[in-house]
Amino acid sequence: MNETTPLNAESSSRASRREIISFDGIREALNSIGFLGSTAIAVNSLVGPAMLCLPDTYQRSGLIPTTFTILFICLLSALCCLHMSNTISKVENNNKFQLDIGYSEAFARFWGNKSYMYTQILFFFCITCLNVSSLVDTAQVIDTVFGHWIPRGSRAINLQWKNNNVNVRWIKWNYSECSAETMLVGECIPFKNTEGYLFTLGYAFTLIIFLPMALMDLKENAMVQIVGFLVLLITSIGFIILFLAQGINTDNVSLFGTEWRSLFGVILFNFALVIAIPAWLYEKKSHVDVPIVVHSSSAFAALLYIVIGILGAITMPNVSQNMLEGLMSGSFGSAMQLCASIFAFFIVGLGCPLFSILARMNLSGSFSIPVSNGLAVFLPFFTSWIFYQGDLVTNVLSWGGMVFTSLIAFILPLLLSLHSLETEDGGGSVNAYKPWFIVQKSSQNLALKVLLVVASLSILIAILGNTTLISSTLGV
């Protein structure tokens, strides 16, 4: 018979309390937005579907121009984020971000109600472009997995309009429809040659898995983003090892490349961190340093773009526009296929609920929760399947990135910061140039104007480059 002495009982009770406190502390840390949660949200906002185009960009535009453009846009994006943060801190009684000031609300406070309405529209279209592309990419990834691992492959409902009639049919797809050559160059894409609209089994799974996450708030979604960030670290290391194992072939890429027209457009689309900044500032813990999170997350994302982009370019001859299409075909081995599948599902897929949450938070100042959910969550989740075919998604990525993302992530934050500098006496609580200080108002004004000119020129180059590229493709 075992008897428990008072001393042993007290020790056991203390141990139990420590275990409970430890478990609660871990759970609270994962469900709150401290430094780890902040970094996860920032990096996951930066690493999205457009990142998959970088190996192809390196092969076309060369090592030096592409790397320089990534570093340049990374720094420009970080400065825009910090200026936006500092402007939000200038709102009365919000120096420590204790008020829920959304992206459009910040414009309303400094620039009036008209700017609120215009930025609501631009923000919604910007984030919807990101969300649509992520949803379609995730669905294609799941269909690709089904096509390889399930004996009968993936299935889809195909809608076609012919002779004023709607034809509905049930079709299937698997890797048996692809040749070894198309698999090697990444052209083995689910339902690629199917006409009409597709609602695939992969898209149905995307809805089931990610739609409930999109209805969470940002704090509830923090744990999901941390998991995604950890998966990103593991799969990135896996990519580096597997790429090196494939062997280095420097003939696949040159120093300066041969085509640079789409370079700025592709890179600009990657750096849309500003869309997450206002919501994160309100939800984060007070001790989290804004410049440290922004700079460290941006630098990490830029490093990841450069390493994965270069390694993908020098190890895969004639890489496709979407790197994962070639990797997931199995032509580079089952380990690479598994790593690519996990990366696409977690990294691209987890961006979908995050984009919906950010869009809903910005809309909540104008609409009720049901309406905000309808526009930010249900609308993209239930309509993006019509963009499943590749050409439509490419157009959404390129033009959405150049127009809406450029305005929301670069031009408007700098314009708002310049306006607040000229109309407000307070300096704000975020040093946009940390570790340096620009104290004089005239110097800050000059620095902002220089940044605005640089950002405008970058966007103009992106728009002109993409326009001439499309014109040459169409033979105009």
N, C-alpha and C positions, 0 to 999 in steps of 0.2 A: 504494500500500500504506500503510495507516494503522498506525503504531506507537504503542503506549501507553507513555509514560515512567513511571518509578516515581512521580513527583510526581502525574501525572495519574491513575495507577491508585489512589494513596492517596486523592486527592480524590474520585474516583468511588466508592471504597469507603465513604468517610465519608458521601457523599450518599446512597448506598444504605441505610446504617445509619440515617441520619436519616429516610429515607422509611419504613423498616420500623418505627422507633420511633414516628414520627408516626401511622402506620396503626394500630399496636398500641395506642397511647394513645387514639386516637379510639374504637377498638373496645372497649377496656376501659371508657372513660367511658360508652359507650352501654349496655354490658352490666352496669354497676354502678349502684348507687343513690346517686348524689351529689345535689346540689341540684336539677339538672334532672330526674333520674329521680324524686326524691322529689316534686317539684312535679307531675310528670306523673301519678304514681300517685294523689296526693291529689285533684287536679282531676278526673281520670277517675272517681274514686270518688264525687265530688260531682255530676258532670254525668251524669245518666242518663235513663231514660225518663220519669220524672215531670216533668222540666224542660219536656217538650213540652206539658204542660197549662197552663203559665203564661200564655200569651196569653189563653186562655179564662178563666183565673182573674182576670186584670186586667180583662177586660170585665165579669165578674160582680161582682167585689169592689171594683173601683175602684183608682185609682192610689195614693192615700195609704195605705189599709189594707194593700194587697198589698206595697208597697215597704217599709213599716214592719215588716211581719211577716217579710219576707225578711231584713232587716238584724238584727232582733231574734233570730231563730232562728239566723242565721249566727254572731253573737257567742256565743250560748248553746252552740252546737255546738262552736265553737273552744275555749271554756273547758272543756267536758266532755272533749275530746280531750287538752288539756294536763294536766288533773287525772289522767286515765287514764295518760298518759305518766309523770307524776311518781310515781304510785303504783307503776308497774312498776319505776321506777328505785330504789325503796325495797327491792326484793328483795335479799337478801344477795348481795354481790359482783356487783351488776348496775347500779352507778351510771352506767356508760357503755354500758349495754345490750349487754353481751357475752354474756348468756345468752338462749337462745331461750324467752322467756316469752310464751305465747299468751294470748288473751283469757281463756279459762276457767282457764288455769294461774295467772293473776294472782289470781283469786278463790280458787283452792285454797290459794295461799300465805298469804293473809290471813284467809280465812273458812272453810276446811275443805273436805273432799271433797264434802259434799252440795251446796255452792254450785257446785263444779266441774261436777257432773252437771246441775244445773238450767240453768246458763248455757250448757253445751254444747247442750242441747236448744233453748233460746231463740235462741242464735246461729245454729244450723243452720237453723231455720225463718225467721229474719230474712233471712239471706243467700240462702236458697232462694227466698223471695218476690221479692227483687231479681233473682235470676238468671232465674227463670221469666218475669217480665215483660220482661226484656231479650231473652231468646231469642225470645219470641213477637213482640215488636216488630221485631226484626231480620229474622225470617222474613217478616213482612208487608211490610217494606220491599223485600226481594228479590223477593217475589211481585209487588209493585206495579211494580218496574222491569221484570220479565219481561212483565207485562201491558201495559206501554206500548211497550217496545222490541222484543219478540219477536213476530213476526207471529201466531203461534198462542197467544200469551199464556202464562200459568202453568198448571200442571196439579196435580192433587191426587188422592189416594186418599180417598174418602168412605165412612165407616162409619156405618151407621144400624141401629138396633134397631127392628124392626117386627114385631108379632105373634109375639114370642119367636124371631124369626129375625134373623140378621145379614146385612144387604145391603151388599155391597161394589161400588162403582162408580168408574170413572175419569172425572173431570170436568175442565173447563178454565174459565179466566176471563181476560178481557181488558177493556180500557176501552170496547169497543163495547157492553158491557152497561150502561154508565152514561150518564145524560143530562148535558147541560151544567150543569144546576142542581145535581145531586148532586155533580158534580166541583167546582163552585165552593165549596160549603159543606163539602167534605171528607167527604162521605158515600159516595164511590166507594171502597169498601174491598174488598180481595180476598175473594171467596167469602162476602160478608156475609150473604146470605139463605139460605145452605146449612145444612140441618139435620144433626145428627149430629157426628161427629168427623172432623177433616181432618189428613192428613199431606201437606203441600204440597211442591212442588218447591223453594220458597224455604226451607222448613225443612230439607230435605235438604242444600241448599247451606250453610246455617248450620252444620250438623253437620260437614260436610267441612272447612270453613274454620276454625272456631273450636274444635272439639274437640281437635285437636293442641296448640293454644296452652294449653288448660286443663290439660294434663298437664305443662306446664313448671313450674319453681319460680319464685319471685318475681324473682330476679335475671335469669334467662333471659327473663322476660316484660318486663323493664324497657325494652328497646329497642322492643318493640311498643307499650308505653304512651307512650313518648316520641313515636313516630310518630303515635299517636292524639292526643296533646296538640298537636302541630304542625298536624295536620289540623283540630283544633278551632279553633285560632287563625285559620287561613286561611278556613275556612267561616264562622266568626262574623263576620269582616270582610266576607265576601261577602254574608251575610244583611243586615248593616247597610246596605251600599250598595244592595242590591236592594230592601230594604224602603223606603228613602228614595226610590228611583226610582219606586216604586208610587204615591207621593203620600200626604201625611199627612191623615187625616180624624179630627179630634178628636171627632166625633159618635159614634165607635165605642166610646168609653170615657169614663167619668165620674170625677170626683175621688174619690168615696166609694162608688160602686157600689150594688147593690141586694140582693146575696145574699152572705153571709159565712160560711155554715155549714160549708162544706168548706175554707175558707181555710187554717186551721192544719194540717189533715190533709194537704193537698197540699204545703205548704211543709216540714213536718216530714219527709216522706218523702224530700225532696231531700238533707237534711243527715245522711247516715249515714256520715260520715268515720271515726268511731270504730272501725268494723269493720276498717279497714285499718291502724290505728295500731300494735297489738302486733307484727304481722308486719313492718311497715316499720321499727320501732325496731331490731329485731334485724338486719335486712338492710342498712340504710343505712350509709353511710360515717360514721366517727366525728366528722368535722369538721362535719357537717350540723347546723345549729341547729334544734332542734325547734320552739320558738315561732315563729321566722321562717317556716318552711315551713307550719305550720298556719295562721297568720294570713294570710299572703300568698295561699295557695291558697284559703282560705275567702273572702277579700275578692274575689279574682278571680272565683270562681264566683258570688258574690252579685251582682257587677257585671254579669256575663254574664246571669244570670237577669233582672235589672232591665231591661237594655238590650234584649235579645231579646224579653222578655215585653211590654214597652211598645210597641216597634216592631211586633211581630206583632199586638198588640191594636188599634193605631190604623190599621193598613194593611189588615187583613183583616176585612171585615164578617161578623158571625156566624161567627167562627172555631170550628172543631171542637175537641173536648176534646184531641185529638192534633193539634197544629199541622201536622205533616208530612203528614197525610192530604190536606189541602187543597193544600199546596205541591207535593206530588209528583204531583198530578193533571194538571199542565200548565196549569191555569187562570191562573196568574200568570207564565207564560212558561217557556221551556225552560231558561234560565239558573237560575232559582229552583228548577226541578225537579231539575236536576243538582246544585245546591248542597245541596238537602234530602236527596237520595239519598246523597251522599257523607257528609254529617253523620250520618245515621241509621246507615249501614253501619259507619262507623269508630267513632263515639262511643258509640252504643248497643251495637253489636256487640262492641267490644273490652271492654266491661264484663263480658260473659259469662265469658270465661276468667279475668279478674281475680277475680270473685266466687268461682269454683270453686277457684282457688288459695288464697284466703283461708280458705274453708271447710275445705279439706283440711288446711291448716297448723294450724287450731285442733283438728281431729279427730285429728291425728297423735299427740297425747299419749295418746289412749285406744285407738286402733285401728292396725292394721298399714297399710302403704302401699296394698296392694290394696283393703282395706275402705274406707279413707279416700277413695281414688279412686272407688270404687263409689258412695259416698254423696254426695260433693261434686261429682263430675264426671259420671259416667255416669247417675246417677239423674235429675238435672235435664235433661241433654241429651237423654236418650232418652224422657222422659215429658212434657216441657213442651208437646208438640204437641197434647195433649188440651185445653189451655187456649187454643187458637188463636182461637176465637170470642171477640169483644170483651167480652161481659158478664162472662165468667169472669175475664178479665185485669183488668178494672176492679175487681172485688171483691178480687182478690189484691193489687192496688196499694193500695187504700184501707185495707182492714183489716190487711194485712201491715204497711203503713206506720205505722198508728196503734198497733198492739199490739206487735209484735215489734221494729220499728225504734225505737219510742219507749223501750222498756225497755232495749234493748241500747245505743243511742246516747246516751241522756240519763240515765235514772234510775239504772241499775246502776253506771255509772262514778262518779257522784257519791256513791252510797251506799258504794261500795268506798273511795273517797278519804276519806270521812268516817270510816269504820271504821279505816282505816290511820292516820289522823291521831290517833285516840284510843288506838291500841294500839302504835304505833311511835314511837320516840324520834327517828329520823332524819327529816330534812326532805325528802329526795329531791334529785335533780339538775336538775329542770326547774322553772323559775319560771312558774307558770300565769298570773301577772298581769303578765308582762313588758310594758313597761319599769318598772312599779311593783313594789314589794316589800312583802309582808305577812309580817312576821317573827313576831309573837307568835302563839302557838298558839291562843289564845282568839279572836283576830281571824280567823284562817284557818277556825276552826270555825264562826264566825258567817257568814262569806262563803259557805262550802259549804252551810250550812243555807238561806241565802237563795236560792242557785242551785237547790237541790233543790226548794224551794217553788215557785219560778218555773217550773221545768221541769215539775213535777207539774200546776200550773194550766194550762200550755200544752197538755199532753197531754189533760187533762180536757176542755178547751174543744174540742179536735180530735175527741175521741170523742163528746161530746154533739152537736156540730155535724153530724158524719157520720150519727149515729143518727137525728136529727130529719130530716135530708135524705132518708135512705132511707125513713123512715116516711111522709113526705109524698109521695114518689114512688109508694109502694105504696098510698097512700090510707088508711093506718092512722090 
